[in-house]
Amino acid sequence: MVNIDKSQVAQRFEKAAQSYTQHAVVQKQICQNLIGLMQEHLSKNSLDRVFEIGCGSGNLSHLLMQNFQIKQLFLNDLYPEVQQHFSKSKKIEWLIGDIEQLDFPQSLDLIASSSALQWICDLDAIFKKCSNALTPQGYLCFSTFGQRNLKEIKALTGQGLDYLSIKEIQEKLMQQDFEILHLSENIETLTFQHPKQILQHLKATGVTATASQHRWTKQSLQQFYQDYQQFSEIDQRGQRHYQLSYHPIYCIARSKS
């Protein structure tokens, strides 16, 4: 089990806050996909009380506000600096801090989260809190990452989160008596011209937050670049492209009670 230092996670994402929006192409696409699934499965598009876990720079939050009529939006993240990505609004209320330590707002119509739940240590407890906080027939809609996420990095450095399988997520939801309306996964592959750009991309999106003990030396970097050849392909023009895999899992669930 990777021990996740939340203060370090907060620090890395805070550092990456300015570059995140620009570089987090996959995370942005995932938010779009998640919204599409919500539009498909939610029975109404006006929602009184919505809570978003791990809002970051607001990719999902802004889409939620554009696509649904929301009376009150509670936003959570680890550090207060994320508030700079949002204009002041009477609709928005902030809950800053570690979601595992916070009390959830109650009587919620929707709890949403994108690319954040993989940082949670005890997902069972979070799903239980979600179940208790939702109104009957309230929705839990999220994306997270599966076991093949950033598999190239884990293979070469041994660094990475312990991701859950889609089946494990399904079981945890069913234990809390959620009705699962949609559950799917896919692999998104980004390509880069050099492994150096991959490390820059990861740094710019804050994703390196687990790699606390990993210190690069000139030698280990060269080794990394060399080893990364196994995850590369050569195109028709003879150019080498290096791949990086993302493994999003999407879920739309509804509380029964």
Secondary structure, DSSP 8 states (H G I E B T S, - for coil): -----HHHHHHHHHHTHHHHHHH-HHHHHHHHHHHHHHHHH-S-SEEEEEEEES-TTSHHHHHHHHHSEEEEEEEEESSGGGGGGS---TTEEEEES-TTTS---SSEEEEEEES-GGG-S-HHHHHHHHHHHEEEEEEEEEEEE-TTTTHHHHHHH--------HHHHHHHHHHTTEEEEEEEE--EEEEESSHHHHHHHHHHTTGGGG-TT----HHHHHHHHHHGGGGEEE-TTS-EEEEEEE-EEEEEEEE--
